[in-house]
Amino acid sequence: MKIEDKISKKVNLDEDWEDFIKEEGLVDYNKIPVERASVKGWIQIAFWFLRIYILAMIILVIIGFSRIH
């Protein structure tokens, strides 16, 4: 096949990928549902602390803006 013929063909990577998946018998990982990992231990405590900290900062900002005359 000439180089010109290769260049003139329209390249469709999605179709090429699907053909490759079918030919090789591979699993299409885009169609497998992914489950969310559960957060446990000290990371869960850190996230709750962060939520409380953000809430406290929002309350302090609201109090600060309410005192501006």
C-alpha positions in Angstrom: 0.0 0.0 0.0 1.3 3.4 -0.9 2.0 6.1 1.6 -0.5 8.4 -0.2 -3.2 5.8 0.2 -2.6 5.6 3.9 -2.7 9.3 4.3 -5.8 9.7 2.2 -7.8 7.2 4.3 -10.0 8.7 7.0 -8.7 7.7 10.4 -11.3 6.7 12.9 -9.6 5.7 16.2 -12.9 4.7 17.9 -13.8 2.1 15.3 -10.2 0.8 15.2 -10.2 0.4 19.0 -13.5 -1.4 18.9 -12.2 -3.7 16.2 -9.1 -4.4 18.2 -11.1 -5.2 21.3 -13.3 -7.7 19.4 -10.4 -9.4 17.6 -8.3 -9.8 20.8 -11.3 -10.8 23.0 -10.5 -8.2 25.5 -12.9 -6.7 28.1 -14.1 -3.2 27.3 -13.3 -1.5 30.6 -15.5 1.5 29.7 -18.6 -0.6 30.2 -17.7 -2.1 33.6 -19.4 -0.1 36.4 -16.9 1.1 39.0 -17.9 1.1 42.7 -16.9 3.9 45.0 -14.4 2.9 47.7 -15.6 3.3 51.3 -13.7 5.8 53.4 -12.6 4.3 56.8 -10.5 5.0 59.8 -8.7 8.3 60.4 -9.4 9.5 56.9 -13.1 9.6 57.7 -12.4 11.6 60.9 -10.2 14.0 58.9 -13.0 14.6 56.4 -15.5 15.3 59.1 -13.1 17.7 60.8 -12.6 19.4 57.4 -16.4 19.8 57.0 -16.8 21.3 60.5 -13.8 23.6 59.8 -15.3 24.9 56.5 -18.7 25.4 58.2 -17.1 27.4 61.0 -15.2 29.6 58.5 -18.4 30.3 56.6 -20.1 31.3 59.8 -17.2 33.6 60.8 -17.2 35.2 57.3 -21.0 35.8 57.6 -20.6 37.4 61.0 -17.7 39.5 59.7 -19.7 40.9 56.8 -22.7 41.5 58.9 -20.7 43.9 61.2 -19.7 46.1 58.3 -21.6 49.4 58.4 
